[in-house]
Amino acid sequence: MKGRLLLSLGRIFFDQAATWRLLAFSIAGYAFSLSVILGTLGLMDGFESTLKQGLRLAAGDAILSHRQGFFQLSSDTLDEMQVQGVRAIAGVVQSEAFALGDGKSQGVLARGVDAEEFKSVTGMTFTLPHEGVVIGQTLAQEWQLKIGDTLTLVLARGTDGELPQFVPLEVSSIVRHGIHEKDARLVYVAKSRLQEVLGLGTKVNVALLNFGPDFTDVHALEEKIGELAVAMGNPWVLKPAWQEFAGLLEAVEVEKTSIAIVLQLIVLVAVFNVAAFLVTLQARKIREFFLLRAFGLPRGRFFAFAATLLVGMWALSCGGALVLVRLFNWLLAHASWLQVPGDIYVLSRLQVLLSLKDYVWVFGLALVWMMILGGFAARKIRRQPLLAGLRQEFQ
């Protein structure tokens, strides 16, 4: 019975094509404003997630270091890490150096790695002989280096006045990390060669960890890394692979909140469009409303119809916003003019990633705006006496 009454009221109040057009434009505007907010939040979340995934290509899932500098992993430490879910470990000798070649010099970060260990942690594959060096694509392009060319690394030899050591190496591979800074500054040397030059024996100063395919989600991985850090305790220092970009990621999080608040202005504009629709509908159909009241229509039933109308507009707007966000995500994947420049980031593509929290926050606030708008409209109608409304009908 209630459903039939609502349908009957709908036929009365939406009997003109112009009313339907106003309704459609109001919903479209509201949906577009919601999609702008969702798209912005999703792009920032997508950038953060994809950046973290890209950084994992160069350093695995986590980076382990020791407060005393160089160390050797004991069997007890290895067993503890395996119990905590670590599936692969690569010991690394990491040292700052200068690269020299063809009259050019540049500061680089030299990593002494074992190619097979490094592959098991990061998935990167390259050829690295004892006298070889692997460089990033950006450095190779800027210095016009190719496989077989010679690159000299200048390494420090202590703090007792010893002269630095010049280590000529042959470029054996050129890799692409996906991060511009790493492609320009990171070079790989055989771990045994770097240990030999620095006189370290078998010690390393960094260990790269991989937790396996069970931790593809970066948020779950962060929790697991925290659990392992607590289990290992001092003097170990364990950080996610993207810790060096923590400042950038924190700035993205702050900007996401700020932009979401500012973009509420767009929602307000859309709310004004909905308000204009309601004012127009009220001006056209206020006489019908009071006439129905005179024939015995309960006020509560009418306001139930109005609430259903507003909730329906909100639901259709949310559905339209989801469609627009999916369309934007598709354009990011296929439109060349929306691709990120490859010399900055290899983020196979930017994507819109939205959590349930984002949907609840955006759609929930949109519903609040609708409720506020409906409350003002209902208050105005309640204040108008029935007799005054009937006089309008017969004037």
Secondary structure as UniProt FT lines:
FT   HELIX           2..13
FT   HELIX           17..59
FT   STRAND          62..66
FT   TURN            67..68
FT   HELIX           75..83
FT   TURN            84..85
FT   STRAND          88..101
FT   TURN            102..103
FT   STRAND          104..113
FT   HELIX           115..122
FT   TURN            130..131
FT   STRAND          132..136
FT   HELIX           137..143
FT   TURN            147..148
FT   STRAND          150..155
FT   STRAND          165..175
FT   HELIX           180..185
FT   STRAND          186..190
FT   HELIX           191..198
FT   TURN            201..202
FT   STRAND          206..210
FT   HELIX           213..215
FT   HELIX           218..232
FT   TURN            234..235
FT   STRAND          236..240
FT   TURN            241..242
FT   HELIX           243..245
FT   HELIX           246..262
FT   HELIX           264..294
FT   TURN            295..296
FT   HELIX           299..334
FT   HELIX           336..338
FT   TURN            342..344
FT   HELIX           356..383
FT   HELIX           386..394
//
